[in-house]
Amino acid sequence: MTREEKNLFSILIQTLAHQKSMSHMDAIVYHCEQTGLEIEVAAKLVDESLKSKLEMEAKELGYIQRTSQLPGI
């Protein structure tokens, strides 16, 4: 996948998440269901920006373990 394709996918998912008031993960699944895009293909289109948002959401939901932080940070 090209950088431009990844960037466009990231913008599409972030816009969809905002417009539909859903998580980025839900927006990806919704987009795949609506367009017939395979989840495996969508995974290859996730850029670093979107990946960090997905990671943050997963930590908030307890899907992945939060990393230790120093007090006050």
C-alpha atoms as a printed R data frame, in Angstrom:
   type eleno elety resid chain resno       x      y      z
1  ATOM     1    CA   MET     A     1   0.000  0.000  0.000
2  ATOM     2    CA   THR     A     2   1.257  3.467 -0.807
3  ATOM     3    CA   ARG     A     3   1.674  6.204  1.753
4  ATOM     4    CA   GLU     A     4  -1.055  8.210 -0.004
5  ATOM     5    CA   GLU     A     5  -3.517  5.287  0.228
6  ATOM     6    CA   LYS     A     6  -2.759  4.896  3.926
7  ATOM     7    CA   ASN     A     7  -3.172  8.623  4.502
8  ATOM     8    CA   LEU     A     8  -6.522  8.717  2.688
9  ATOM     9    CA   PHE     A     9  -7.765  5.681  4.617
10 ATOM    10    CA   SER     A    10  -6.722  7.276  7.910
11 ATOM    11    CA   ILE     A    11  -8.576 10.502  7.074
12 ATOM    12    CA   LEU     A    12 -11.645  8.520  5.994
13 ATOM    13    CA   ILE     A    13 -11.731  6.497  9.228
14 ATOM    14    CA   GLN     A    14 -11.140  9.512 11.465
15 ATOM    15    CA   THR     A    15 -13.913 11.435  9.700
16 ATOM    16    CA   LEU     A    16 -16.281  8.478  9.920
17 ATOM    17    CA   ALA     A    17 -15.528  7.991 13.632
18 ATOM    18    CA   HIS     A    18 -16.235 11.659 14.298
19 ATOM    19    CA   GLN     A    19 -19.406 11.868 12.178
20 ATOM    20    CA   LYS     A    20 -20.928  8.661 13.564
21 ATOM    21    CA   SER     A    21 -19.646  9.193 17.148
22 ATOM    22    CA   MET     A    22 -17.942  5.809 17.209
23 ATOM    23    CA   SER     A    23 -14.516  4.500 18.063
24 ATOM    24    CA   HIS     A    24 -11.878  4.250 15.358
25 ATOM    25    CA   MET     A    25 -11.996  0.450 15.578
26 ATOM    26    CA   ASP     A    26 -15.765  0.500 15.082
27 ATOM    27    CA   ALA     A    27 -15.341  2.930 12.190
28 ATOM    28    CA   ILE     A    28 -12.935  0.532 10.463
29 ATOM    29    CA   VAL     A    29 -15.316 -2.408 10.908
30 ATOM    30    CA   TYR     A    30 -18.282 -0.295  9.764
31 ATOM    31    CA   HIS     A    31 -16.390  0.886  6.680
32 ATOM    32    CA   CYS     A    32 -15.411 -2.687  5.810
33 ATOM    33    CA   GLU     A    33 -18.994 -3.885  6.177
34 ATOM    34    CA   GLN     A    34 -20.334 -1.044  4.034
35 ATOM    35    CA   THR     A    35 -17.777 -1.346  1.249
36 ATOM    36    CA   GLY     A    36 -16.915 -5.042  1.292
37 ATOM    37    CA   LEU     A    37 -13.277 -4.272  2.089
38 ATOM    38    CA   GLU     A    38 -11.609 -7.210  3.813
39 ATOM    39    CA   ILE     A    39 -10.458 -6.540  7.382
40 ATOM    40    CA   GLU     A    40  -7.029 -7.918  6.460
41 ATOM    41    CA   VAL     A    41  -6.689 -5.302  3.712
42 ATOM    42    CA   ALA     A    42  -7.878 -2.548  6.060
43 ATOM    43    CA   ALA     A    43  -5.203 -3.602  8.569
44 ATOM    44    CA   LYS     A    44  -2.533 -2.978  5.935
45 ATOM    45    CA   LEU     A    45  -3.925  0.528  5.367
46 ATOM    46    CA   VAL     A    46  -3.571  1.646  9.000
47 ATOM    47    CA   ASP     A    47  -0.893  4.334  9.246
48 ATOM    48    CA   GLU     A    48   1.057  5.383 12.357
49 ATOM    49    CA   SER     A    49  -1.408  8.146 13.258
50 ATOM    50    CA   LEU     A    50  -4.400  5.834 13.167
51 ATOM    51    CA   LYS     A    51  -2.436  3.062 14.874
52 ATOM    52    CA   SER     A    52  -1.699  5.302 17.855
53 ATOM    53    CA   LYS     A    53  -5.392  6.228 18.147
54 ATOM    54    CA   LEU     A    54  -6.374  2.550 18.021
55 ATOM    55    CA   GLU     A    55  -3.783  1.715 20.669
56 ATOM    56    CA   MET     A    56  -5.031  4.492 22.949
57 ATOM    57    CA   GLU     A    57  -8.646  3.293 22.584
58 ATOM    58    CA   ALA     A    58  -7.612 -0.308 23.264
59 ATOM    59    CA   LYS     A    59  -5.806  0.738 26.445
60 ATOM    60    CA   GLU     A    60  -8.815  2.757 27.628
61 ATOM    61    CA   LEU     A    61 -11.073 -0.248 27.059
62 ATOM    62    CA   GLY     A    62  -8.648 -2.609 28.797
63 ATOM    63    CA   TYR     A    63  -7.967 -4.658 25.657
64 ATOM    64    CA   ILE     A    64  -4.233 -4.149 26.050
65 ATOM    65    CA   GLN     A    65  -2.243 -3.422 29.183
66 ATOM    66    CA   ARG     A    66  -1.292  0.146 29.940
67 ATOM    67    CA   THR     A    67   2.402  0.848 30.334
68 ATOM    68    CA   SER     A    68   3.776  2.086 33.636
69 ATOM    69    CA   GLN     A    69   4.274  5.811 33.994
70 ATOM    70    CA   LEU     A    70   6.116  7.866 36.549
71 ATOM    71    CA   PRO     A    71   3.926  9.796 39.009
72 ATOM    72    CA   GLY     A    72   2.958 13.237 37.791
73 ATOM    73    CA   ILE     A    73   3.415 12.456 34.113
